[in-house]
């Protein structure tokens, strides 16, 4: 994806809204809208937005897991299996 081809002024958005929405749905690529020469807004289709949100959630979970590992808040797999086989409520 080449972002330079996906940058348009706000006047383009106003004049071509329906076309932009159709293109976003087909391509899945975001569109950057500028105002007075500055990037102000990114527009993307709902599927891409949801995928981005899911990816961010997974990355947050991974970061949390890594932090817990760094803090030593871990239990070995063997200990968990042993615990499950005994049927105890907490480790």
N, C-alpha and C positions, 0 to 999 in steps of 0.2 A: 504494500500500500504506500503510495507516494502522497504524503500530506500536502505538498505544494499544489497539487491538482484539486485538492479538497478544501481550498480556502476561497471564500466568497464574501463580498461585502453585504451588509444588511439590505441594501437596495435590491440585490439579486434575490435574497430571501423573500422580500415583499412581493416582487414581480413574478416569482416562479415557485411559490409555496407548494402547490399540488405536484409539480414535476419533481421537486426536491424530495418530497415525502415518498413518491413512487420510486425514485432512484435509491433512496436510503433503504427501503424495503427490499429492493432487488440486490443491491450490492453489499449491504451490511457494513459499509465503510462510513465512518463518521464524517460530518461536514463542519468545518470551522467557519464561524461567522465573525466578520470584523466590523468594527465601528470606528470611524475616524482613523483607519489604518492600523488599529490594534485588535488583536484577537480577543473576543469577548465571550463567545459561547461555542460550545460543541453540541451538535445535534446528532443523534444516532437512533437507529430503529430499536424497537422494544426488545427484539430477540438478542441483539448485540448488548443492549443495556443489561438485560437479565443475566446473560452469560458473564459479563464483566462483574456483576454483583456476586454471582456464585463463585467466580475465581477469587475475588477479594476475600470472601468468607473462608474459602479453603486455605488461602495464604495466612489469614489470621489464626486459624486453627493450627496450622503448621508452626507458626511463630510461637504460639502459646506452648505447644508441645516442646519445641526446642528450648524455650525458657525454663520449663519445668525440668527438662533433662539437665540443663546447666545448673539449676538449683538443687539437683540431687533428689528431686521428688519423683523417683521412679521405683518400680517394683519389678523384679526379674520375672520373665515368663514362667519359669519353673515354680516360683513362689505363688503366682496367680493360679496356675494349674493345680498345685497342691491345695491351695485354699478352696478352689471350686470343688475339688473332689471331697474335701472334708465337709462342705456345705456350711461353712461359717459365714457370718454376716459382714464382717469387716476385716480388712487386712491389718 
